[in-house]
């Protein structure tokens, strides 16, 4: 198995593709699992969905440290670190018809952001509130990083079960725990590469 991973890493480097290999777990979700790896139940007795764990992985691609790479196919976000490493987070992505790709940058950051649904969303969902203050019930969650030249954000979520799913209107969702971790690492101006 080690030889196979080593071969795959060398092959990816040779043709310029990113290659991620788990190194160590750098965090966990408090709701993810209890003893014996079973998901926590909510008070109704129903099990909660398990979000993918945050991990430190090997990275052998071309992007510089400090870059965010969003793989919509994998439903993972990579924050590139020095020394051929990255932090890999689970994410929720745009549902069919709302996928997008390209290179953007973090234009603004906000803690516990308020939410004003854009006009395009209100046309599709006239039932939505016109404004929602920041807080635990806000769909943008604990932190938001606004992507320049778009209506999209990388943001937290009050629906952790949506992580790993394609359900948003184009925004990138993370658990509140993960978005707070990423928020502390990211600066305004950070390059964001969205791969479809």
MARBA-3410 file (N, C-alpha, C, O; in Angstrom, 1 decimal):
196
0.8,-1.2,0.0,0.0,0.0,0.0,0.9,1.3,0.0,0.6,2.2,-0.7 ~ 2.0,1.3,0.8,2.8,2.4,0.9,3.5,2.7,-0.5,3.6,3.8,-0.9 ~ 3.9,1.6,-1.2,4.5,1.7,-2.5,3.5,2.3,-3.5,3.8,3.2,-4.3 ~ 2.3,1.9,-3.4,1.2,2.4,-4.3,1.0,3.9,-4.1,0.9,4.6,-5.1 ~ 0.9,4.3,-2.8,0.7,5.7,-2.6,1.9,6.5,-3.0,1.8,7.6,-3.6
3.1,6.0,-2.8,4.3,6.7,-3.2,4.3,6.9,-4.7,4.7,7.9,-5.3 ~ 4.0,5.8,-5.4,3.9,5.8,-6.9,2.9,6.9,-7.4,3.2,7.7,-8.3 ~ 1.7,6.9,-6.7,0.7,7.8,-7.1,1.1,9.2,-6.9,0.8,10.1,-7.7 ~ 1.8,9.5,-5.7,2.3,10.8,-5.4,3.3,11.3,-6.5,3.2,12.4,-7.0 ~ 4.2,10.4,-6.9,5.2,10.8,-7.9,4.6,11.0,-9.2,4.9,12.0,-9.9
3.6,10.2,-9.6,2.9,10.4,-10.9,2.1,11.7,-10.9,2.1,12.4,-11.9 ~ 1.5,12.0,-9.8,0.7,13.3,-9.7,1.7,14.5,-9.8,1.4,15.5,-10.5 ~ 2.8,14.4,-9.1,3.7,15.5,-9.2,4.3,15.7,-10.6,4.4,16.8,-11.1 ~ 4.5,14.6,-11.3,5.1,14.6,-12.6,4.2,15.3,-13.6,4.6,16.0,-14.5 ~ 2.9,15.1,-13.5,1.9,15.8,-14.4,1.2,17.0,-13.8,0.4,17.6,-14.5
1.6,17.4,-12.6,1.2,18.7,-12.1,-0.2,18.6,-11.4,-0.8,19.7,-11.3 ~ -0.7,17.4,-11.0,-1.9,17.3,-10.3,-1.7,17.4,-8.8,-0.7,16.9,-8.3 ~ -2.7,17.9,-8.0,-2.6,17.8,-6.6,-2.7,16.3,-6.1,-3.4,15.5,-6.7 ~ -2.0,16.0,-5.0,-2.1,14.7,-4.5,-2.2,14.9,-3.0,-1.3,15.5,-2.3 ~ -3.3,14.4,-2.4,-3.5,14.5,-0.9,-3.4,13.1,-0.3,-4.1,12.2,-0.7
-2.6,13.0,0.8,-2.5,11.8,1.5,-2.6,12.1,3.0,-1.9,13.0,3.5 ~ -3.5,11.4,3.7,-3.6,11.8,5.2,-2.3,11.6,5.9,-1.6,10.7,5.7 ~ -2.1,12.6,6.8,-0.9,12.6,7.7,-1.3,12.4,9.1,-0.9,11.5,9.8 ~ -2.2,13.2,9.5,-2.7,13.1,10.9,-4.0,13.9,11.1,-4.2,14.9,10.3 ~ -4.8,13.5,12.0,-6.1,14.2,12.2,-5.8,15.5,13.1,-5.1,15.4,14.1
-6.2,16.7,12.6,-5.9,17.9,13.4,-7.2,18.5,14.0,-7.1,19.6,14.5 ~ -8.2,17.7,14.1,-9.4,18.2,14.7,-10.6,17.3,14.5,-10.5,16.4,13.6 ~ -11.6,17.5,15.3,-12.8,16.6,15.1,-14.0,17.4,15.4,-14.0,18.5,15.9 ~ -15.1,16.9,15.0,-16.4,17.5,15.2,-17.0,17.0,16.5,-17.1,15.8,16.7 ~ -17.4,17.9,17.4,-18.0,17.4,18.7,-19.2,16.6,18.5,-19.5,15.7,19.3
-19.9,16.8,17.4,-21.1,16.0,17.1,-20.9,14.8,16.3,-21.8,14.1,16.0 ~ -19.6,14.6,15.9,-19.4,13.6,14.9,-19.6,12.2,15.4,-20.4,11.4,14.8 ~ -18.9,11.8,16.5,-19.1,10.5,17.0,-18.9,10.3,18.5,-18.1,11.1,19.1 ~ -19.5,9.3,19.0,-19.3,9.0,20.4,-18.6,7.7,20.5,-18.0,7.3,19.5 ~ -18.7,7.0,21.6,-18.0,5.7,21.7,-18.4,4.8,20.6,-19.5,4.8,20.1
-17.4,4.0,20.2,-17.6,2.9,19.1,-17.8,3.6,17.8,-18.3,2.9,16.8 ~ -17.5,4.8,17.6,-17.7,5.5,16.3,-19.1,5.7,15.8,-19.3,5.9,14.6 ~ -20.1,5.6,16.7,-21.4,5.8,16.3,-21.8,7.3,16.3,-21.3,8.0,17.2 ~ -22.6,7.8,15.4,-23.0,9.2,15.4,-23.8,9.5,16.7,-24.6,8.7,17.1 ~ -23.6,10.8,17.2,-24.5,11.2,18.3,-25.9,11.3,17.8,-26.2,11.4,16.6
-26.9,11.1,18.7,-28.3,11.3,18.4,-28.7,12.6,19.0,-28.2,13.1,19.9 ~ -29.7,13.2,18.3,-30.3,14.4,18.9,-31.3,14.0,19.9,-31.5,12.8,20.2 ~ -32.0,14.9,20.5,-33.0,14.6,21.6,-34.1,13.7,21.1,-34.8,13.1,21.9 ~ -34.4,13.7,19.8,-35.5,12.9,19.3,-35.1,11.4,19.1,-35.9,10.6,18.9 ~ -33.8,11.1,19.3,-33.3,9.8,19.2,-32.8,9.5,17.8,-32.3,8.4,17.5
-33.0,10.4,16.8,-32.5,10.2,15.5,-31.0,10.5,15.4,-30.6,11.5,16.0 ~ -30.3,9.7,14.7,-28.8,10.0,14.6,-28.6,11.2,13.7,-29.3,11.4,12.7 ~ -27.6,12.0,14.1,-27.2,13.2,13.3,-26.3,12.7,12.2,-25.6,11.7,12.4 ~ -26.3,13.4,11.2,-25.3,13.1,10.1,-23.9,13.4,10.6,-23.7,14.2,11.4 ~ -23.0,12.6,10.0,-21.6,12.8,10.4,-20.9,13.6,9.3,-20.9,13.2,8.1
-20.2,14.6,9.7,-19.4,15.4,8.7,-18.0,14.8,8.6,-17.6,14.2,9.6 ~ -17.4,14.9,7.4,-16.0,14.4,7.3,-15.1,15.1,8.3,-15.2,16.3,8.5 ~ -14.2,14.3,8.8,-13.2,15.0,9.8,-12.2,15.9,9.1,-11.9,15.7,8.0 ~ -11.9,16.9,9.9,-10.8,17.8,9.4,-9.5,17.1,9.6,-9.2,16.5,10.6 ~ -8.6,17.1,8.5,-7.4,16.4,8.5,-6.2,17.2,8.0,-6.4,18.0,7.1
-5.0,16.8,8.5,-3.8,17.3,7.9,-3.4,16.3,6.8,-3.3,15.1,7.2 ~ -3.2,16.7,5.6,-2.8,15.8,4.5,-1.6,16.3,3.8,-1.2,17.5,3.8 ~ -1.0,15.4,3.0,0.1,15.8,2.1,-0.4,16.5,0.9,-1.5,16.1,0.4 ~ 0.3,17.5,0.4,-0.1,18.2,-0.8,1.1,18.4,-1.7,2.1,18.9,-1.3 ~ 0.9,17.9,-2.9,2.0,18.0,-3.9,1.6,18.6,-5.2,2.1,18.3,-6.3
0.7,19.6,-5.1,0.3,20.3,-6.3,1.1,21.6,-6.5,2.1,21.8,-5.9 ~ 0.6,22.5,-7.3,1.3,23.7,-7.7,0.9,24.9,-7.0,1.6,26.0,-7.1 ~ -0.2,24.9,-6.2,-0.6,26.1,-5.5,0.3,26.4,-4.3,0.8,25.6,-3.7 ~ 0.5,27.7,-4.1,1.4,28.2,-3.0,0.7,28.1,-1.7,-0.5,28.1,-1.6 ~ 1.5,28.0,-0.6,1.0,28.1,0.7,0.1,29.3,0.9,0.4,30.4,0.4
-1.0,29.1,1.7,-1.9,30.2,1.9,-3.1,30.2,0.9,-4.0,31.0,1.1 ~ -3.0,29.4,-0.1,-4.1,29.3,-1.1,-5.2,28.4,-0.6,-4.9,27.4,0.1 ~ -6.4,28.7,-0.9,-7.6,27.8,-0.7,-7.9,27.1,-2.0,-8.1,27.8,-3.0 ~ -8.0,25.8,-2.0,-8.5,25.0,-3.2,-9.8,24.4,-2.8,-9.9,23.7,-1.7 ~ -10.8,24.6,-3.6,-12.1,23.9,-3.3,-12.4,22.9,-4.4,-12.4,23.3,-5.6
-12.5,21.7,-4.0,-12.8,20.6,-5.0,-14.2,20.3,-4.9,-14.7,19.6,-3.9 ~ -15.0,20.8,-5.8,-16.5,20.5,-5.7,-16.8,19.1,-6.0,-17.8,18.6,-5.4 ~ -16.0,18.4,-6.8,-16.3,16.9,-7.0,-16.0,16.1,-5.7,-16.8,15.2,-5.4 ~ -15.0,16.4,-5.0,-14.6,15.7,-3.8,-15.5,16.2,-2.6,-15.7,15.5,-1.6 ~ -16.0,17.5,-2.7,-16.7,18.1,-1.6,-15.7,18.3,-0.5,-16.0,18.0,0.7
-14.5,18.8,-0.8,-13.5,19.1,0.2,-12.8,20.5,-0.1,-12.7,20.9,-1.3 ~ -12.4,21.1,0.9,-11.7,22.4,0.8,-10.3,22.1,1.4,-10.2,21.5,2.5 ~ -9.3,22.6,0.7,-7.9,22.4,1.1,-7.3,23.8,1.4,-7.4,24.7,0.5 ~ -6.7,24.0,2.5,-6.0,25.2,2.8,-4.5,24.8,2.8,-4.0,24.0,3.6 ~ -3.7,25.3,1.9,-2.4,24.9,1.6,-1.4,25.5,2.7,-1.4,26.7,2.9
-0.6,24.6,3.2,0.4,25.0,4.2,1.8,24.8,3.6,1.9,24.2,2.6 ~ 2.8,25.4,4.3,4.2,25.1,3.8,4.6,23.7,4.0,3.9,22.9,4.8 ~ 5.6,23.2,3.3,6.1,21.9,3.6,5.3,20.8,3.0,5.2,19.7,3.6 ~ 4.6,21.0,1.8,3.9,20.0,1.2,2.8,19.4,2.0,2.6,18.2,2.1 ~ 2.1,20.3,2.7,0.9,19.9,3.6,-0.3,20.8,3.3,-0.1,21.9,2.8
-1.4,20.3,3.7,-2.7,21.0,3.6,-3.6,20.6,4.7,-3.5,19.4,5.1 ~ -4.5,21.5,5.1,-5.6,21.0,5.9,-6.8,20.8,5.0,-7.2,21.7,4.2 ~ -7.4,19.6,5.2,-8.6,19.3,4.3,-9.8,19.3,5.2,-9.9,18.7,6.3 ~ -10.8,20.0,4.7,-12.1,20.2,5.4,-13.2,19.6,4.6,-13.1,19.7,3.3 ~ -14.2,19.1,5.2,-15.5,18.7,4.5,-16.3,20.0,4.2,-16.3,20.9,5.0
-17.0,20.0,3.1,-17.8,21.2,2.7,-19.1,20.7,2.0,-19.2,19.6,1.6 ~ -20.0,21.6,2.0,-21.2,21.5,1.2,-21.0,22.4,0.0,-20.5,23.5,0.1 ~ -21.5,22.0,-1.2,-21.3,22.8,-2.4,-22.7,23.1,-3.1,-23.7,22.7,-2.6 ~ -22.6,23.8,-4.2,-23.8,24.2,-5.0,-24.5,23.0,-5.6,-23.9,22.0,-6.1 ~ -25.8,23.0,-5.5,-26.6,21.9,-6.1,-26.6,22.0,-7.6,-26.1,23.0,-8.1
-27.1,20.9,-8.3,-27.1,21.0,-9.7,-27.7,22.2,-10.3,-28.8,22.6,-9.9 ~ -27.0,22.8,-11.2,-27.4,24.1,-11.8,-26.8,25.3,-11.1,-26.9,26.4,-11.6 ~ -26.2,25.1,-10.0,-25.5,26.2,-9.2,-24.0,25.9,-9.0,-23.4,26.5,-8.2 ~ -23.5,25.0,-9.8,-22.0,24.7,-9.7,-21.3,25.8,-10.4,-21.8,26.5,-11.3 ~ -20.1,26.1,-10.0,-19.3,27.1,-10.6,-17.8,26.8,-10.4,-17.5,26.0,-9.5
-16.9,27.4,-11.1,-15.5,27.2,-10.9,-14.7,28.5,-11.3,-15.3,29.4,-11.9 ~ -13.5,28.5,-11.0,-12.6,29.6,-11.4,-11.8,30.0,-10.2,-11.7,29.4,-9.2 ~ -11.1,31.2,-10.4,-10.2,31.7,-9.4,-10.7,33.0,-8.9,-11.0,33.9,-9.6 ~ -10.9,33.1,-7.6,-11.4,34.3,-6.9,-10.4,34.7,-5.8,-9.3,34.1,-5.7 ~ -10.8,35.6,-4.9,-10.0,35.9,-3.8,-11.0,36.3,-2.6,-12.1,36.7,-2.9
-10.5,36.2,-1.4,-11.3,36.6,-0.2,-11.3,38.1,-0.2,-10.3,38.8,0.0 ~ -12.5,38.7,-0.4,-12.6,40.2,-0.4,-13.0,40.8,0.9,-12.7,42.0,1.2 ~ -13.6,40.0,1.8,-14.0,40.5,3.1,-14.3,39.3,4.0,-14.6,38.2,3.5 ~ -14.1,39.6,5.3,-14.4,38.6,6.3,-15.3,39.1,7.4,-15.2,40.3,7.7 ~ -16.2,38.3,7.9,-17.1,38.8,8.9,-17.4,37.7,9.9,-17.6,36.5,9.6
-17.4,38.1,11.2,-17.8,37.1,12.3,-19.3,37.3,12.5,-19.8,38.4,12.6 ~ -20.0,36.2,12.7,-21.4,36.1,12.9,-22.2,37.1,12.0,-22.8,38.0,12.4 ~ -22.0,36.9,10.6,-22.5,37.8,9.7,-24.1,37.8,9.6,-24.7,36.8,9.9 ~ -24.6,39.0,9.3,-26.0,39.0,9.0,-26.2,38.5,7.6,-25.3,38.3,6.8 ~ -27.5,38.3,7.2,-27.8,37.7,5.9,-28.9,38.5,5.2,-30.0,38.6,5.8
-28.6,39.0,4.0,-29.7,39.6,3.2,-29.7,38.7,1.9,-28.8,38.9,1.1 ~ -30.7,37.9,1.7,-30.7,37.1,0.5,-30.7,37.9,-0.8,-31.4,38.9,-0.8 ~ -29.9,37.5,-1.8,-29.9,38.3,-3.0,-31.2,38.2,-3.8,-32.0,37.3,-3.5 ~ -31.4,39.2,-4.6,-32.7,39.3,-5.4,-33.0,38.0,-6.2,-34.1,37.6,-6.2 ~ -31.9,37.4,-6.7,-32.1,36.2,-7.5,-32.6,35.1,-6.6,-33.5,34.3,-7.1
-32.2,35.0,-5.4,-32.7,34.0,-4.5,-34.1,34.3,-4.0,-34.9,33.3,-3.9 ~ -34.4,35.5,-3.8,-35.8,35.9,-3.4,-36.8,35.6,-4.5,-37.9,35.3,-4.2 ~ -36.3,35.7,-5.8,-37.3,35.4,-6.9,-37.6,33.9,-6.8,-38.7,33.5,-7.1 ~ -36.6,33.1,-6.5,-36.8,31.6,-6.4,-37.5,31.3,-5.1,-38.3,30.3,-5.1 ~ -37.3,32.0,-4.1,-37.8,31.6,-2.7,-38.4,32.9,-2.1,-37.8,33.4,-1.2
-39.6,33.3,-2.5,-40.2,34.5,-1.9,-40.5,34.4,-0.4,-40.8,35.4,0.2 ~ -40.5,33.1,0.1,-40.8,32.9,1.5,-39.7,33.3,2.4,-39.8,33.3,3.6 ~ -38.5,33.5,1.9,-37.3,33.8,2.7,-37.4,35.2,3.4,-38.1,36.1,2.8 ~ -36.8,35.4,4.6,-36.8,36.7,5.2,-36.0,37.6,4.3,-35.0,37.2,3.7 ~ -36.3,38.9,4.4,-35.5,39.9,3.6,-34.2,40.3,4.3,-33.3,40.8,3.7
-34.1,40.0,5.6,-32.9,40.2,6.4,-32.9,39.3,7.6,-34.0,39.1,8.2 ~ -31.8,38.8,8.0,-31.6,38.0,9.2,-30.4,38.4,9.9,-29.3,38.4,9.3 ~ -30.5,38.9,11.2,-29.3,39.2,11.9,-28.4,38.0,12.2,-28.8,36.9,12.1 ~ -27.1,38.3,12.4,-26.2,37.2,12.7,-26.6,36.5,14.0,-27.2,37.1,14.9 ~ -26.2,35.2,14.1,-26.5,34.4,15.3,-26.7,33.0,14.9,-26.4,32.6,13.8
-27.0,32.2,15.9,-27.1,30.7,15.7,-28.1,30.3,14.7,-27.9,29.2,14.1 ~ -29.2,31.0,14.5,-30.2,30.6,13.5,-29.9,31.1,12.1,-30.5,30.7,11.2 ~ -28.9,31.9,12.0,-28.5,32.5,10.7,-27.9,31.4,9.8,-27.0,30.7,10.3 ~ -28.3,31.3,8.5,-27.8,30.2,7.7,-26.3,30.4,7.3,-25.7,29.5,6.8 ~ -25.7,31.6,7.5,-24.3,31.8,7.2,-23.4,31.4,8.4,-22.2,31.4,8.2
-24.0,31.0,9.5,-23.2,30.4,10.6,-22.3,31.4,11.3,-22.6,32.6,11.3 ~ -21.2,30.9,11.8,-20.4,31.7,12.7,-19.4,32.6,12.0,-19.0,33.7,12.6 ~ -19.0,32.3,10.8,-18.0,33.2,10.1,-18.4,33.1,8.6,-19.0,32.1,8.1 ~ -18.0,34.2,7.9,-18.1,34.2,6.4,-17.0,34.9,5.8,-16.5,35.9,6.3 ~ -16.5,34.3,4.7,-15.4,34.9,3.8,-16.0,35.1,2.5,-16.4,34.2,1.8
-16.2,36.4,2.1,-16.9,36.8,0.9,-15.9,36.7,-0.3,-14.8,37.2,-0.2 ~ -16.3,36.1,-1.4,-15.5,35.9,-2.6,-15.7,37.0,-3.6,-16.8,37.2,-4.1 ~ -14.6,37.8,-3.8,-14.7,38.9,-4.7,-15.2,38.6,-6.1,-14.9,37.6,-6.7 ~ -16.0,39.5,-6.6,-16.6,39.4,-7.9,-17.7,38.4,-8.0,-18.2,38.1,-9.1 ~ -18.2,37.9,-6.9,-19.3,36.9,-6.9,-20.3,37.3,-5.8,-20.1,38.2,-5.0
-21.4,36.6,-5.8,-22.4,36.6,-4.7,-22.1,35.6,-3.7,-22.8,35.4,-2.7 ~ -21.0,34.8,-3.9,-20.8,33.6,-3.1,-19.9,33.9,-1.9,-19.1,34.8,-1.8 ~ -20.0,33.0,-0.9,-19.2,33.0,0.3,-18.7,31.6,0.7,-19.3,30.6,0.3 ~ -17.6,31.6,1.5,-17.3,30.4,2.2,-17.8,30.7,3.6,-17.4,31.7,4.2 ~ -18.8,29.9,4.1,-19.4,30.3,5.4,-19.7,29.1,6.2,-19.7,27.9,5.8
-20.1,29.3,7.5,-20.5,28.3,8.4,-21.9,27.9,8.1,-22.5,28.4,7.1 ~ -22.5,27.0,8.9,-23.8,26.5,8.6,-24.5,26.1,9.9,-23.8,25.6,10.8 ~ -25.8,26.4,10.0,-26.6,25.9,11.1,-27.2,24.5,10.7,-28.1,24.0,11.5 ~ -26.8,24.0,9.6,-27.2,22.6,9.2,-26.0,21.7,8.9,-25.7,21.5,7.7 ~ -25.3,21.3,9.9,-24.1,20.5,9.7,-24.4,19.2,8.9,-23.4,18.7,8.3
-25.6,18.7,8.9,-25.9,17.6,8.0,-25.8,17.8,6.5,-25.8,16.9,5.8 ~ -25.7,19.1,6.1,-25.6,19.4,4.7,-24.1,19.3,4.2,-23.9,19.4,3.0 ~ -23.2,19.2,5.2,-21.8,19.1,4.8,-21.6,17.8,4.1,-22.0,16.7,4.5 ~ -20.9,17.8,2.9,-20.7,16.7,2.1,-21.8,16.5,1.0,-21.8,15.6,0.2 ~ -22.7,17.5,1.0,-23.9,17.4,0.1,-23.8,18.6,-0.9,-23.0,19.5,-0.7
-24.5,18.4,-2.0,-24.6,19.5,-3.0,-26.0,20.1,-2.9,-27.0,19.7,-3.5 ~ -26.1,21.1,-2.0,-27.5,21.6,-1.7,-27.6,23.2,-1.7,-28.7,23.7,-1.6 ~ -26.4,23.9,-1.8,-26.5,25.3,-1.7,-26.8,26.0,-3.0,-26.9,25.3,-4.0 ~ -26.9,27.3,-3.0,-27.2,28.1,-4.2,-25.8,28.6,-4.8,-25.8,29.6,-5.5 ~ -24.7,27.9,-4.4,-23.4,28.2,-5.0,-22.4,28.5,-3.9,-21.2,28.5,-4.2
-22.9,28.9,-2.7,-21.9,29.1,-1.6,-21.3,27.8,-1.1,-21.8,26.7,-1.4 ~ -20.1,28.0,-0.5,-19.4,26.8,0.1,-19.7,26.8,1.6,-19.4,27.7,2.3 ~ -20.3,25.7,2.1,-20.7,25.6,3.5,-19.7,24.7,4.2,-19.1,23.8,3.7 ~ -19.4,25.1,5.5,-18.6,24.4,6.4,-19.3,24.3,7.7,-20.2,25.0,8.0 ~ -18.9,23.3,8.6,-19.4,23.4,9.9,-18.9,24.6,10.6,-17.9,25.2,10.2
-19.6,25.1,11.6,-19.1,26.3,12.3,-17.8,26.1,12.9,-17.0,27.0,12.9 ~ -17.5,24.9,13.4,-16.1,24.6,14.0,-15.1,24.8,13.0,-14.0,25.4,13.2 ~ -15.3,24.2,11.8,-14.3,24.3,10.7,-14.2,25.7,10.1,-13.0,26.1,9.9 ~ -15.3,26.4,9.9,-15.2,27.7,9.3,-14.4,28.7,10.3,-13.7,29.6,9.9 ~ -14.6,28.5,11.6,-13.9,29.3,12.6,-12.4,29.0,12.5,-11.5,29.9,12.6
-12.0,27.8,12.3,-10.6,27.4,12.2,-10.0,28.0,10.9,-8.9,28.6,11.0 ~ -10.7,27.9,9.8,-10.2,28.4,8.5,-10.1,30.0,8.6,-9.2,30.6,8.1 ~ -11.1,30.6,9.2,-11.2,32.1,9.3,-10.0,32.6,9.9,-9.5,33.7,9.5 ~ -9.5,32.0,11.0,-8.3,32.5,11.7,-7.0,32.3,10.8,-6.0,33.1,11.0 ~ -7.0,31.5,9.8,-5.8,31.2,9.0,-5.8,32.1,7.7,-4.8,32.4,7.2
-7.0,32.6,7.3,-7.2,33.2,6.0,-7.1,34.8,6.2,-7.6,35.3,7.2 ~ -6.5,35.4,5.2,-6.5,36.9,5.2,-7.3,37.4,4.0,-7.5,36.7,3.1 ~ -7.7,38.6,4.1,-8.3,39.3,3.0,-7.3,39.3,1.9,-6.1,39.7,2.1 ~ -7.7,38.9,0.7,-6.8,38.8,-0.5,-6.3,37.4,-0.8,-5.7,37.1,-1.8 ~ -6.7,36.4,0.1,-6.3,35.0,-0.1,-6.9,34.5,-1.4,-8.0,34.8,-1.7
-6.1,33.9,-2.2,-6.5,33.3,-3.5,-7.3,32.0,-3.2,-7.0,31.2,-2.4 ~ -8.4,31.9,-3.9,-9.4,30.8,-3.8,-9.5,30.2,-5.2,-10.0,30.8,-6.1 ~ -9.2,28.9,-5.4,-9.3,28.2,-6.6,-10.4,27.2,-6.5,-10.3,26.3,-5.7 ~ -11.5,27.4,-7.3,-12.6,26.5,-7.2,-12.5,25.5,-8.5,-12.6,26.0,-9.6 ~ -12.4,24.3,-8.2,-12.2,23.2,-9.2,-13.6,22.5,-9.4,-14.1,22.0,-8.4
-14.1,22.4,-10.6,-15.3,21.6,-10.8,-15.1,20.2,-11.1,-16.0,19.4,-11.4
END
